[in-house]
Amino acid sequence: MLILTRKLGEKINIGDDITVTLVEIKGTQVKLGIEAPKTIEIHRQEIYERIREENLSSSGINDSDLSKATALYKSSGLLKK
């Protein structure tokens, strides 16, 4: 994990297409502005997990099966690192 220190208004670039800006600091809360192509989905972690759970339940695949399939795919050598 890369950990960066930023001041209000400063930005972080991720690749050529994504810019994250520190917009506001209020107490223990920070607000981030994210500029990215519309083709890239951006979600808060809790929303992403909810979407993932709903997709898994509607597909009929459980977490155990998904973990096994992921491990098999990784061990197959098809996944480029």
Stockholm file with secondary structure:
# STOCKHOLM 1.0

chainA/1-81         MLILTRKLGEKINIGDDITVTLVEIKGTQVKLGIEAPKTIEIHRQEIYERIREENLSSSGINDSDLSKATALYKSSGLLKK
#=GR chainA/1-81 SS CCCCCCCTTCEEEETTTEEEEEEEEETTEEEEEEECCTTSCCCCHHHHHHHHHHHHHHHTCCHHHHHHHHHHHHHTTCSCC
#=GC SS_cons        CCCCCCCTTCEEEETTTEEEEEEEEETTEEEEEEECCTTSCCCCHHHHHHHHHHHHHHHTCCHHHHHHHHHHHHHTTCSCC
//
